[in-house]
Amino acid sequence: LLLAAFSGVLAAPAAGQSFDLLYGPGGGYSSASSVSADGTRIGGSSSAGATIWTRTAGTLQAMALDLPGASGVISGDGQVVSGSRDRARSAYRWREGVPLETLGLPTGSSLVSVASTNNDGSIVVGYARFPGPQPSAPSRFQSIRWGPDGTYSEIGSATTLGSNEARAISRDGSTIVGWAFGNTAAYKWTEAGNIQI
């Protein structure tokens, strides 16, 4: 997607390509952050909160999840949306026709962010922020993995990974990757509990 410099005119797509502008319900702000494996559903946020865009019969339809101020990451199969809400003070998992699920949070964390889910949305990864040991010390980030029952586990620790964030998870949920030591190194975690840096 190219923007014509300074003209405010949207450049035409190259031959064989297309693009859509994603508007939230009622217009206003919108931001897309994830897409289903087949490309038919898009997850993100808008002025209405967490939003799903679905392509039906060639037309994109926007649906807000009645979660004002929330962000949304969609699963590979397009059926589950997870994200943070309440100004990043809590995390959720949404399935159509099922009561909203609240995901557990580490005690003492000051905010949470969801980054990715596996294909069916049963495993969610992201991070929580903890205040520094002293008021003037920087905050520490900790990678979090939420399982099918909504409970969380920490990936690594401040000792093994320093300040760290989980950024993506594999389709089957067995591998998680992210950054460690204040974004100066990358790590890989496997379901067996092995961590490589």
Disulfide bonds with the S-S distance in Angstrom:
none
